[in-house]
Amino acid sequence: MKRTLAFGGLVATAGLLAAGLAAPAQAAGDVASAPLATNNVAGQNVAAFWLAENAAALKGATPYNTETKVVAKHISKGGPAPDSKPGIVPAIGDEKKAAGKSKNVNLPRTTGKVFFMGADKQAHWCTATSVQSQYKNLVATAGSCVYDTESNAATLDRWVFIPGYYQGKTPYGIYVGKQAFTHYDFDVYEDADRNYAFVTVYNGIKFPANGWSDVFRMIQDRKWEELDKYAGFREVDKATYEAYDKDGKGTVPHYISRSGKYKVWKFEDAGALGAAVGGQGLAYNQKVGKPVFVFGYPSGQHPDGNQAYSGHTLKWTYGKTFAVQAPAIKGEELVGTKSSFTGEGALGSSWLLNYNNGRRIGYLNGVTIGVSDTDNNNRYDTSFSPYFDGELAGVYNAAKNLWSGSIA
């Protein structure tokens, strides 16, 4: 099962980093897109699947990763190079001016976990982050956290993003994926150089503080009078009511009242993702060599068995980027940074360039697709990302201006 790539015996070279402004050239045919939840009923059912039974599916999910170590046997010096002029997209709230510096590392609110069902029919999660877009509705992560390379399905099922997630808690709401975008070469060839994805998400929905246990119990016990007095339901027509059962992906509370009215749970809209937590900027076609912060939810063990991270809380590392080629895993334009993150859970972690601690925003310049023990001491010491070039910007541009709306 190929997900988080672990590279061994790597040879790397270092360079410099520069920032600027430009619009990249990008052929539309290089972008692959696929739907996730296509309408309100499907979106609500997806959210309900994760929130039912006191968020049991969320709490039981495991990091999306394998313990397979992919060793790059043919490593060479060199690596990525810009394919056009460097460019940046400012973060949400930073379109005009950034604030002053801070000595402390304040964790970004933009980072969270994406949850989905894997090819093994089990619940899994990766790391992801909110990024700038016209409608403040865009999430960036590794392509392997969105596109299913293990089965014939185009995308991973029941995909949601939860910023600030912690042990079943959804402090800013749950954001259901609407449409996924990646590079054609990853979608078709699983090219590691294009292992990134952008996902448009619907407005968030809030989960009742007390869950649905009482509601489902009343439905099961046919307590229609109590249900009719419950303020959490809305009336719909028969076709809409029946669509919740036909979709088959969730357990949204619904029932037929004694008077024959069709009732479905009334979700509360939490607004756009970027309005709730902000969104990171984007940097591409940068020279290699300047420091980046990496934010993610690493979990699992080092090769020596040390349990370094639990995956429960957001962690960070800091280091300069360097260029790497690993043709054996179709990775000729990768960048690396020194990091102690283990592979499990860290897949999709955000690499932020010029991170401002006071405003908690910077420029997304990478996403973790693998880790490596490069000095063979049985401790992971390096994380890897595709190089963000004009082709990455082209995928971003295909997704950044698309409206999602509300499913509440």
C-alpha positions in Angstrom: 0.0 0.0 0.0 1.7 3.1 -1.2 0.9 6.3 0.7 3.6 8.0 2.7 6.8 7.5 0.9 9.9 6.7 3.0 13.2 7.3 1.1 16.5 5.8 2.1 20.1 6.7 1.1 19.4 10.1 -0.4 21.9 12.5 -1.8 20.8 16.1 -1.8 22.1 19.5 -2.9 21.3 22.9 -1.5 20.5 26.2 -3.2 19.0 29.6 -2.6 15.4 31.0 -2.4 13.9 34.1 -4.0 10.4 35.5 -4.0 8.6 37.6 -6.6 5.4 38.1 -8.5 4.3 36.5 -11.7 1.5 34.5 -13.3 2.6 31.0 -14.5 1.7 29.5 -17.8 -0.3 26.3 -17.5 -2.1 24.0 -19.9 -5.7 23.2 -18.8 -5.1 19.6 -19.9 -2.5 19.1 -17.1 -5.2 19.4 -14.4 -7.3 16.4 -13.2 -10.5 17.1 -11.4 -13.1 14.8 -9.8 -16.2 15.4 -7.7 -16.5 14.5 -4.0 -19.9 15.3 -2.5 -22.0 16.6 -5.4 -25.1 18.0 -3.6 -26.5 19.1 -0.2 -27.9 15.7 0.6 -24.7 13.9 -0.2 -22.7 16.5 1.8 -24.9 16.2 4.8 -24.8 12.4 4.7 -21.0 12.5 4.6 -20.8 14.8 7.6 -23.3 12.7 9.4 -21.3 9.6 8.9 -18.4 11.1 10.8 -20.5 12.8 13.5 -22.9 9.9 14.3 -22.5 7.9 17.5 -20.7 10.7 19.3 -18.2 11.0 16.5 -17.1 7.4 16.7 -15.7 7.3 13.2 -13.6 10.4 13.8 -12.2 9.0 17.0 -11.5 5.6 15.5 -9.7 6.8 12.4 -6.0 6.0 12.0 -3.3 7.9 10.1 -3.3 7.3 6.4 0.1 5.8 5.9 1.9 2.5 5.3 4.9 1.2 7.0 6.3 0.3 3.6 9.7 1.8 3.1 10.4 2.8 -0.5 14.1 3.0 -1.0 15.4 5.2 -3.8 18.1 3.2 -5.4 19.1 5.7 -8.1 19.7 9.0 -6.5 21.4 11.9 -8.3 22.3 15.5 -7.5 20.4 18.4 -8.8 16.6 18.6 -8.6 13.9 21.1 -9.3 14.2 24.4 -11.2 11.6 27.1 -11.8 9.7 26.7 -15.0 8.7 30.4 -15.1 9.1 33.5 -13.0 8.6 33.1 -9.2 5.2 34.1 -7.8 3.3 34.4 -4.6 -0.4 34.6 -3.6 -0.9 36.5 -0.2 -2.7 34.8 2.7 -6.2 35.7 3.7 -6.0 38.9 5.7 -2.5 39.6 4.4 -3.4 40.9 1.0 -2.1 44.4 1.9 0.3 44.4 4.7 1.9 41.9 7.1 2.4 42.6 10.8 5.6 42.6 12.9 7.7 39.7 14.0 7.3 37.5 17.0 9.9 35.3 18.7 7.4 32.6 19.6 6.1 30.0 17.2 2.4 30.4 17.3 0.6 27.5 15.6 -1.6 28.3 12.6 -5.4 27.8 12.9 -5.4 26.9 9.2 -4.1 23.4 9.7 -6.2 20.5 10.6 -7.0 16.9 9.6 -8.7 15.5 6.6 -10.7 12.3 7.2 -11.8 9.8 4.5 -12.4 6.1 3.9 -9.5 4.3 2.4 -9.4 1.5 -0.2 -9.3 -0.8 2.8 -12.8 0.5 3.8 -11.3 1.8 7.0 -11.4 5.4 8.4 -8.1 7.3 8.0 -6.8 10.8 8.3 -4.0 13.1 6.9 -2.9 16.6 7.6 -4.1 19.6 5.4 -4.4 23.3 5.5 -6.7 26.1 4.4 -5.3 28.3 1.6 -6.3 31.6 -0.1 -9.0 31.5 -2.7 -11.8 33.8 -4.0 -14.5 32.2 -1.9 -12.3 31.2 1.1 -13.1 27.6 0.5 -9.9 25.8 -0.5 -7.8 23.1 1.2 -4.3 22.0 0.2 -2.8 18.6 1.0 -0.9 15.7 -0.6 -2.5 14.2 -3.7 -2.4 10.8 -2.0 -4.7 12.1 0.7 -7.4 12.8 -2.0 -6.9 10.5 -5.0 -7.2 6.8 -4.5 -4.2 5.1 -6.0 -5.1 1.7 -4.4 -8.4 0.9 -6.1 -10.3 1.9 -9.3 -12.1 4.8 -7.5 -11.1 8.3 -8.6 -11.1 9.8 -5.1 -11.1 8.7 -1.5 -14.6 8.4 -0.1 -16.4 10.6 2.5 -13.8 13.3 2.4 -14.0 16.1 5.1 -11.6 18.7 6.5 -11.7 19.6 10.2 -9.4 22.5 11.2 -8.2 22.3 14.8 -9.5 18.8 15.2 -8.8 17.1 18.6 -10.3 13.8 19.9 -13.7 14.2 18.3 -13.9 18.0 18.7 -14.7 20.2 15.7 -14.1 23.7 17.1 -14.6 25.5 13.7 -17.0 23.1 12.1 -16.7 20.2 9.7 -16.1 21.1 6.0 -17.2 18.5 3.4 -15.2 18.3 0.2 -17.0 19.2 -3.0 -14.4 18.9 -5.8 -10.8 17.7 -5.9 -8.0 19.0 -8.2 -4.5 17.6 -8.9 -2.1 17.3 -11.7 -2.8 14.8 -14.5 0.5 13.1 -14.0 -0.3 12.2 -10.4 -3.9 11.1 -11.1 -2.7 8.9 -14.0 0.9 8.0 -13.3 1.2 8.5 -9.5 4.2 10.9 -10.3 5.7 11.9 -6.9 6.7 15.3 -8.4 3.0 16.1 -8.7 1.8 14.6 -5.4 -0.3 17.6 -4.3 -4.0 18.4 -4.4 -6.5 21.2 -3.8 -10.0 20.6 -2.7 -12.9 23.0 -2.7 -15.1 22.5 0.4 -18.6 23.5 1.3 -19.3 26.0 4.1 -18.8 24.3 7.5 -21.6 22.8 9.5 -21.8 22.7 13.3 -22.3 19.6 15.2 -24.8 19.7 18.2 -23.0 19.9 21.5 -24.9 16.9 22.9 -24.7 14.8 19.7 -27.6 12.9 18.2 -27.9 10.0 20.7 -31.1 11.3 22.2 -32.6 12.0 18.7 -31.8 8.6 17.3 -33.2 7.0 20.5 -36.5 8.9 20.1 -36.7 7.8 16.4 -36.0 4.2 17.3 -38.6 4.3 20.1 -41.1 6.0 17.8 -41.6 8.9 20.2 -43.2 11.1 17.5 -44.7 13.6 19.9 -41.3 14.4 21.5 -39.7 14.5 18.1 -42.3 17.0 16.8 -41.4 19.3 19.6 -37.7 19.1 18.9 -36.4 22.3 17.3 -33.6 20.6 15.4 -35.6 19.3 12.5 -36.9 20.9 9.3 -39.7 19.9 7.0 -38.9 18.7 3.4 -40.8 17.2 0.5 -41.0 13.5 0.0 -38.3 13.4 -2.8 -35.8 15.2 -0.6 -36.6 12.9 2.3 -36.1 9.8 0.3 -32.8 11.1 -1.1 -31.1 10.8 2.3 -31.7 7.0 2.2 -30.8 6.6 -1.4 -27.5 8.3 -1.0 -26.5 5.7 1.5 -23.4 7.4 2.9 -24.6 8.7 6.2 -27.0 8.7 9.1 -28.7 12.1 9.1 -31.6 12.0 11.6 -34.9 11.9 9.7 -38.4 10.6 10.4 -42.1 10.9 9.2 -44.3 12.7 11.8 -47.7 11.4 12.9 -49.3 14.0 10.6 -47.4 12.6 7.6 -44.8 15.4 7.4 -41.3 14.6 6.3 -38.7 15.8 8.8 -34.9 16.0 8.4 -32.2 17.3 10.8 -31.6 21.0 10.4 -27.8 21.7 10.2 -26.3 25.0 11.3 -24.1 26.8 8.8 -20.6 27.6 10.1 -19.7 29.8 7.2 -16.7 29.7 4.8 -13.5 27.9 5.9 -11.3 30.9 5.3 -13.6 33.2 7.2 -13.4 30.9 10.2 -9.7 30.1 10.3 -8.0 32.2 7.6 -6.0 30.8 4.7 -2.3 30.5 3.9 -0.8 32.2 0.9 1.0 30.3 -1.9 4.6 30.5 -3.2 5.8 28.8 -6.4 8.8 28.7 -8.7 11.1 29.7 -5.8 14.8 29.0 -5.6 15.7 26.3 -3.1 17.5 27.0 0.2 15.5 29.2 2.5 14.0 28.0 5.8 10.4 26.8 6.0 8.2 25.8 8.9 6.5 22.5 8.6 3.2 22.1 10.5 1.5 18.7 10.8 0.1 15.9 12.9 2.9 13.3 12.9 2.1 9.9 14.5 3.6 6.5 14.8 7.1 5.2 15.5 10.6 5.8 14.2 12.3 2.7 12.7 14.0 2.0 16.1 10.5 1.7 17.7 10.5 5.1 19.5 7.0 6.5 19.7 7.9 10.1 19.1 4.4 11.5 18.3 0.8 10.7 19.2 -0.9 12.4 16.2 -3.3 14.1 18.6 -1.8 17.6 18.6 -0.3 19.9 15.9 3.5 19.9 15.8 6.1 21.9 13.9 9.7 21.7 12.6 11.9 24.2 11.0 14.7 23.9 8.5 16.1 24.9 5.1 15.0 23.3 1.9 17.3 21.3 -0.4 16.9 19.7 -3.8 16.5 15.9 -4.2 16.1 13.6 -7.1 14.7 10.1 -6.7 13.8 8.7 -10.1 13.1 5.2 -8.7 9.8 6.6 -7.2 9.2 9.0 -10.1 10.6 11.9 -8.0 13.0 14.0 -10.0 11.8 17.4 -8.8 11.5 17.0 -5.0 12.6 19.2 -2.2 13.6 18.1 1.3 14.0 19.7 4.8 15.5 18.3 8.0 12.6 17.2 10.2 12.1 14.6 12.9 8.5 14.0 11.8 7.5 10.4 11.4 5.6 9.5 8.3 2.2 8.4 9.8 -0.1 11.4 10.1 2.4 13.9 8.7 1.3 13.2 5.1 0.0 16.5 3.7 1.7 18.7 6.3 2.1 22.3 5.2 5.5 23.8 4.4 5.2 27.6 5.1 7.7 30.0 3.8 8.1 33.4 5.5 5.8 32.4 8.3 4.7 35.4 10.4 4.3 34.3 14.0 2.1 37.2 15.0 -0.4 36.8 12.2 0.1 33.0 11.9 0.2 33.1 8.1 2.8 32.6 5.5 3.2 31.1 2.0 2.5 27.5 1.3 5.5 26.2 -0.5 5.3 22.4 0.0 3.3 19.5 1.4 4.8 16.4 2.9 4.6 13.3 0.8 7.3 11.2 2.6 10.0 10.9 5.2 13.4 9.4 5.4 16.2 8.2 7.7 19.0 9.5 5.6 21.9 8.7 8.0 20.7 5.2 8.7 20.5 5.6 12.5 16.8 4.3 12.6 15.4 7.8 13.2 13.6 9.8 10.5 15.4 13.0 9.9 14.1 14.4 6.7 10.7 15.2 5.1 10.0 15.6 1.4 7.6 17.5 -0.8 7.1 18.1 -4.5 8.7 21.3 -5.8 6.0 23.9 -6.2 6.4 25.2 -9.8 4.1 26.7 -12.4 2.3 23.4 -12.9 1.4 23.4 -9.2 0.1 27.0 -9.7 -1.9 25.9 -12.6 -3.7 23.3 -10.5 -4.3 25.9 -7.9 -5.6 28.4 -10.4 -8.1 25.8 -11.7 -9.6 25.5 -8.2 -9.2 28.9 -6.6 -12.2 30.7 -8.1 -14.9 28.0 -7.8 -17.9 28.5 -5.5 -19.0 25.8 -3.1 -21.8 27.3 -1.0 -23.7 25.8 1.9 -25.1 22.4 2.5 -26.9 23.4 5.7 
